[in-house]
Amino acid sequence: MKTLALIMAGGANRNLSVLTQMRAEAALPFGAKFRIVDFALSNCSNSAIYNVGVLTQYMPRSLNDHIGVGKPWELDRTRGGVRLLQPYLGPGITGWEKGTADAVRRNMDFVDEQRVDTVLILGGNHVYKMDYRTMLRVHLETDADVTIGVRSVNPFETHRFGIVTTDANMRVLNFQEKPQRTRENVASMGIYAFKA
């Protein structure tokens, strides 16, 4: 299966106040010499995904400088590798990107050029370790159009996440974005696999 990973690394976070005044959340330092985006990039490399696009928008310079050509993650390749996808204006494209779905939509020409079977959407501001191959294998075996990475969360924290309701076969029946109250506690991890 040919996979393209798109890392959403363009946002500002008002909750982080002064920390994101000079750089995107994904570019924030973590553990002295690392940046938050390193988790997504390392997870891709460790999952043998060597075709990665990083979608940027807000204050991208330090993020671009940090990623460079992708050498620390073995993403400095002539085929695939890492590409920094900056927002742009052009014929039929006005204004800046309005959220994750719009950022992906505006880069569909890049996705189409890659000739892949699966597009993996990842957050560039998430701290976790994961081998995506298991999720991608399930996505392929079930012939799903979309597969969502989920985890259980504390019922008092559901207002912070997209909450998923599934049936016994793990098919998604409902998705609520940050509900104030819900009986469900299965949250989206912000990891999505789509048929290209």
C-alpha positions in Angstrom: 0.0 0.0 0.0 1.4 3.4 -1.0 0.8 6.0 1.7 1.2 9.7 1.9 1.2 11.3 5.4 -0.1 14.9 5.7 1.0 16.5 8.9 -1.2 19.5 9.9 1.4 21.8 11.4 0.0 25.3 10.7 -2.0 26.3 13.7 -1.6 28.8 16.4 -3.0 28.0 19.9 -4.4 30.9 21.9 -4.3 28.7 25.0 -0.5 28.6 24.8 -0.4 32.4 24.8 3.2 33.7 24.7 4.6 30.4 23.6 3.0 30.6 20.1 3.6 34.3 19.5 6.8 33.6 17.6 6.2 30.1 16.1 3.6 27.5 15.3 2.5 25.1 18.0 4.2 22.2 16.1 7.5 24.1 16.3 7.5 24.5 20.0 10.6 23.1 21.8 10.2 19.8 23.6 12.9 18.2 25.7 15.5 20.9 24.9 16.6 19.9 21.4 13.3 18.5 19.9 10.2 20.1 18.6 6.6 18.8 19.0 6.4 18.0 15.3 9.3 15.5 15.8 6.8 13.0 17.2 4.7 12.8 14.0 7.8 12.8 11.8 9.5 10.0 13.8 6.3 8.0 13.9 6.1 8.2 10.1 9.7 7.2 9.6 9.4 4.4 12.2 6.3 3.2 10.3 8.1 3.1 7.0 6.2 6.0 5.6 8.7 8.1 3.7 6.3 10.3 1.7 5.3 13.2 4.0 3.7 16.6 3.4 3.8 19.2 6.2 1.0 21.7 5.9 2.0 25.0 7.4 0.4 28.4 7.8 0.9 30.3 11.0 4.5 31.6 11.7 6.2 28.8 9.7 9.8 29.9 9.6 11.2 28.1 12.7 9.2 25.0 11.7 10.6 25.1 8.2 14.2 25.7 9.5 13.8 22.8 11.9 12.5 20.3 9.4 14.8 21.4 6.5 15.1 18.5 4.1 14.1 15.9 6.6 17.5 14.2 7.2 17.0 13.5 11.0 13.9 11.3 10.1 15.4 9.7 6.9 13.0 11.8 4.9 15.7 13.4 2.6 14.8 11.3 -0.4 14.6 11.9 -4.2 11.3 9.9 -4.3 8.9 10.9 -1.6 10.7 12.5 1.3 9.3 15.5 3.2 7.8 18.5 1.6 6.8 21.7 3.3 3.5 22.8 1.9 2.9 26.6 2.4 -0.5 28.2 2.0 -0.8 30.1 -1.2 -3.2 32.3 -3.2 -4.0 31.8 -6.8 -6.8 31.5 -9.4 -9.9 30.4 -7.6 -8.1 30.5 -4.2 -8.8 33.4 -2.0 -8.1 34.0 1.7 -6.2 31.8 4.1 -7.0 28.2 4.9 -9.9 27.7 7.3 -9.2 24.6 9.3 -7.8 21.1 8.6 -10.3 20.0 5.9 -9.8 23.2 4.0 -6.0 22.9 4.2 -6.2 19.4 2.8 -8.6 20.4 0.1 -6.3 23.2 -1.0 -3.5 20.7 -1.4 -5.4 18.0 -3.4 -3.2 18.7 -6.4 -0.2 17.6 -4.3 -2.1 14.5 -3.1 -3.1 13.6 -6.7 0.5 13.9 -7.9 1.7 11.4 -5.3 -0.3 8.5 -6.8 -0.9 6.8 -3.5 -3.6 4.5 -2.2 -4.0 6.0 1.3 -3.7 9.4 2.8 -2.9 9.5 6.5 -3.8 12.8 8.2 -1.9 13.6 11.4 -1.7 16.5 13.8 1.7 18.1 14.1 1.0 19.2 17.7 0.4 15.8 19.3 2.9 14.0 21.6 2.7 10.2 21.3 4.5 7.2 19.9 2.7 5.0 17.4 3.4 2.6 14.6 0.8 3.5 11.9 1.2 0.2 10.0 -1.3 -1.6 12.3 -4.0 1.0 11.7 -3.2 1.1 7.9 -3.5 -2.7 7.7 -6.9 -2.6 9.4 -7.9 0.2 7.0 -6.9 -1.9 4.0 -8.4 -5.2 5.3 -11.8 -3.7 6.1 -11.8 -1.8 2.8 -12.9 1.3 4.7 -13.2 4.7 3.1 -12.0 6.4 6.4 -10.4 4.9 9.5 -10.1 7.0 12.6 -7.6 6.4 15.4 -9.4 6.5 18.7 -8.8 6.0 22.4 -10.8 6.0 25.6 -10.7 9.2 27.7 -11.9 10.3 31.1 -15.6 11.2 30.9 -14.8 14.6 32.4 -12.5 15.4 29.5 -14.8 14.6 26.6 -15.5 18.3 26.0 -11.9 18.6 24.7 -12.1 16.0 22.0 -14.1 14.8 19.0 -16.2 12.0 20.4 -17.0 8.9 18.3 -19.9 6.5 18.7 -19.3 3.0 17.1 -21.3 -0.2 16.7 -20.1 -3.7 17.7 -18.1 -3.9 14.4 -16.3 -0.6 15.2 -18.1 1.3 12.4 -18.6 4.9 13.2 -22.2 5.8 13.8 -21.8 9.3 15.1 -19.1 12.0 15.6 -19.6 14.9 17.9 -17.0 17.7 17.9 -16.2 18.6 21.6 -19.6 18.0 23.1 -20.4 19.6 26.4 -22.1 16.4 27.6 -22.1 12.9 26.3 -22.3 9.3 27.5 -19.6 8.2 25.1 -15.9 8.3 26.1 -14.2 7.2 22.8 -12.2 10.1 21.5 -10.6 10.8 18.1 -6.8 11.0 18.3 -6.7 13.2 15.3 -5.3 10.4 13.1 -7.3 9.6 10.0 -6.6 7.2 7.1 -8.5 8.0 3.9 -8.7 6.1 0.6 -7.0 8.5 -1.8 
